[in-house]
Amino acid sequence: MVEGQVGGKVYREPFSKGVLSRSLTRAEMDPDRAYTFASKIESDLMEQGVKVINLDDLIVIVREKLRGEGGEIAEKYGLWKRIRRCDEPLIILIGGSSGVGTSSIAFEVANRLGIRNMISTDMIREVMRKIVSKELLPTIYESSYTAYRSLRIPPPPELDEVLIGFRDHVDTVSVGIEAVIERSLKEGISIVIEGVHIVPGFISEDLVKKHNVNMFVLTLQDEEVHKGRFYSRCRQQWARRPLKRYMNYFGAIRRTHKYFESQANKYHVPVIENIDVTTTIDSIIETITKTYGSDDDVK
């Protein structure tokens, strides 16, 4: 039996090779290898005559044995456990211009950390479209990079109309994003929110400064790599938007991309070059554990 504690109350549950092996896959151990490893832990405990083991002691044993398997897996397992043992909800915000990979990275981060809730800002925008008429807020009925086409008053020629439309678009959707964050904090629900509307400076400072709310901006410095992501996306059978649309507005998308970077630098938000998925995920998790996952977060 494994003995743990939740909210000051002690509980016991049967040792599960399945649960342990799943936690090991969060640290990127191969599933078959993870199950074999978990089975070895179980057999060792049985040979030692252990009937009940404290959860923290079990984690120590697992980490020690993992060091023999490979230091990197042991480190990733430790980081994952630090985050998982916290009682406060974890809110992860991943922003970036269209095509940089926010949805893919959000899915992988949520999977690695065992977070069951994920939402795109496009979904939040779609809900807002059902509530607010096009006549009242016309820019949210456009894409983020074409919002300038619905500006009520055309900006002066010396100003960048793409960015003015983008800011208006983001500012409106940020109201819905803040509502999701506030609800998640209130209900104690961990969630990953991703999309082109996660822009530093547009979400309430009181929210983003909380130690359990973490914002990141993804970028792709090479324009050809960025274009390649659209080609890859549009090859998928589920893709609904034609490649031609992205290419026609690629210049506008890159302008929003540069704006993301400038806002991130201004508000000291981590900017991650999203070339390699594993590197990006590791960077996000490592950054999170600097402010979340300490003993102060465990009640």
N, C-alpha and C positions, 0 to 999 in steps of 0.2 A: 504494500500500500504506500501511496505517496501522500504526505501530510503537508498541507499548505495553510495559508491564512488570508482571509478576505474581510476587510472592514473590522479587524480585530477578532473575528471568529475563526476558529480552527476547523478545518474540514479534512476528510480523507477520501481518496479515490484510488481505484486499482491502477497499478502501473500499466501504461499502454505503450507498446512498441510503435503503434501507428502514430500516436500523438508525438512521441519523441522523434520519430523519423521525419514527420512533416516539419517539425521545428528545425531539423537539420537541413532539409531542403531549402528553408528560408536563407540558410547560410551558403547556398549554392552547392551543396553536396548532392551527388547523383542519387536519385531515389532508391535504386537497388542497394547501393553502398550504404545509404542512410539506414535502411531497414536492417541490414546485416549488422551495422554498428549498434543500433538500438537493441537488437537481439543479444549481442555480446554483453551489453550493459546489464540486461536482465539476467542472463545466465551467471554473470559475475556476482551480482547481488544475491542470487539464490545459493550459489556455492558458499558465500560468506554467511549464510543464514540470516540475512537481513529481512525482517518481516515488515517493518515500517521505516521509511526514510523521509527526512524533511526535504521539501522541494528545493530549498537553497543548497542543501548538501548534495542533492542529485545534480544540480546545475554545475557545482564545483567539480564533481566526478566527471561529468560529460566534458567540461572544458579541458580538464587535465588529459583525458584520453584523446581529445581532439588535437591537442598539441602534437601528439605522436603521429596523427594523420596528416597534419599540415597546419602551420601557424596561421595562414590566411583564413581558413575555415573557422578555426577557433576564435579568431578576432571578430569575424562577422557574426558568429553565433553569440558572442558576448555582447556585441552592440545591439543585436536583435532582442536579447533577453533584457537588457537595460531599458529598452523602450517598452517592451511588453509588460514589465512589472509595475509600470506607473498607473495610478488611479485616474489621473486627469486625462481628458481626451486630447488627442493629438490632431491638430489641424494643419494640413500641408497644402500650400498654395503654389502651383506651378504655372508660370506664365511664359509667353513668348509669342512671336508673330506666327501667322499661319504657315504651317509646313515645317516648323523646327522640331516637332515631335513631342509636344506636351502631352498628348493623349496616350501615346505609347509608353512614355516614361512614367506617367501617373499610374497606369495600370501595373507596371512592373514594381513600382515603389509600394503600392497598396498590397500587391501580392507578397512581396518580400516581408513587409511588416505585419501582415495578417489583418490589414484594415479592410473591412467589408463594404465600406461606403465610399463611393466615388461619383462625382458629378462634373460635367463639363459646363463651362459658362455659357456655351451655346444653348444648352438645355434651359438654363436660368433665363436667358434672353427670350427663348421661345415661350416660356410661361408668361413673361412680362408682355409679350406681344398679344397674348390672349386677354390681358387685363387692360392694357392701354392702347387706345386707337392710333392708327397711323397718322391721323391729322394732328394728334397731340404730341407724339414723339416719333417723328418720321425717320430719324437716323437709325433707330434699332431695327427697322424693317429692311435695312441694307446690310451687307457684309461689313466687317470692321474696316476693311481697306477701300470700300466704296461709299462709306457713310457720307462723304462730302457731297455726293450727288443729291442728297436730301436736305442739305442745309437751307434753312428758311431765308437767311440773308447771306448772299455770296461774300466771302472774305475779300479784302483788298488784294490786288495782284501781287503785292510784295510778301504776302503771307502764304504759308504752305496749306492749301485747302485740304489736302489728304490728311494732314495731322490735325487740323481743326475739326474735321469730321470724325476722325478716329477718337479724339479726346471727348467729344460730345457723346459718341457712341459708348465709350468705356465708362464715362461718368454716370450715365443712365443705368447701365447694367450693374455697376458697382453697388447700387442700392440693394439689388437682389442678392449679390454675393455676400454683402454684410449681413443680410437677414439669415442666410444659410449658416454663416460662421457663428452668429449669435445664438441661433437655435442649437447648433452642435455643442457649443460650450455649455448652454443651459441644460441640455439633456445628457451631457456626458458622452457624446458620440464622436468617435474619431472618424475623420473624413479626409479625402484628397479631392481638392477642387482644382481643375486645370482649364486653361484656355487663353484666348487672346485678350480677355478682359481682366486678367490678373496683372495689373500694371502698378508698379510701385508709385505711391503718392496719391492713389485714387481710393484706396480703402482706408477707413478710419484708423488713425494712428493708435488710438486706444486699443484696437483689436490686434493690429500687426505687431505691437510691442510686447504682447503677452508671450511668456517663455514657451508656451505650448502651441503657439501659432508661428509657423515657419514659411517664409516666402522665398521662392527661387525664380530666376529668369533663365530660360534656355536660349542659346544663340547658335548660329552657324555663320562663321566669318566668311567662308568661301561661298560666293554666290552660285557657283556651279554645283556645289554639293547641295545647297538649298534647293535649287531647281530640280536636282535629281530626286529629292524627297517627294516632290509633286508627281514626277513621272512614276515613281514606285507606288505612290498612293493610288493614282488613277488607273493603274493596271489591275487593282483588286476588283473582283466582281461586284463587291458591295458599294463601290464608289458611285456617288450620285452626281458629283460635280465634274464637268469635263475639264481636261487638262488645259484646253484653250483658254478658259476663263482665268485660270491661275497665271498663265503665261502673259495674257493681255494686261493683267494688273500686277505683274511681278515687281515692277518699279515701285508701285505704291506699297506693296507688301514689304519691300526692303526699307522703305522710309519709316514704316511703323517699327521694323526691326531695329533700326538705329535709335528710334525714340525709346524703345524698351531699354536698350543699353544705357542711354543717357539718364533715364529715370532710375534705373537700378544703381548706377554709380552715385547719383545724387542722394538716394535714400539708403545707401549702404546695404543693398540686397545682393546676395551671392549671384554672380553670373556664371553659368556653366556652359562650356562649349560642348554641345551634344553630338559628338562624333561617335563615340563608343558607348553603347547602352550600359554595360557593366560599370565602366568608369563613372558615368553620370550618376547612376544609382548609388554607388559607393560614396561618392562625394556628397550627395544629398543626405544620406543616412549619417555619415560622419559629422556633418554640420549640425544636424538635428540633435545628436547626442551631446553637443557642447552646451546646450541650454536645456535639454529635456532628457530625463532618464536618471537624474541624480537621486540620492536618498530623500531629498526634500520633496520629491514628487510622489513618494510612496507613503500612503496613509495607513 
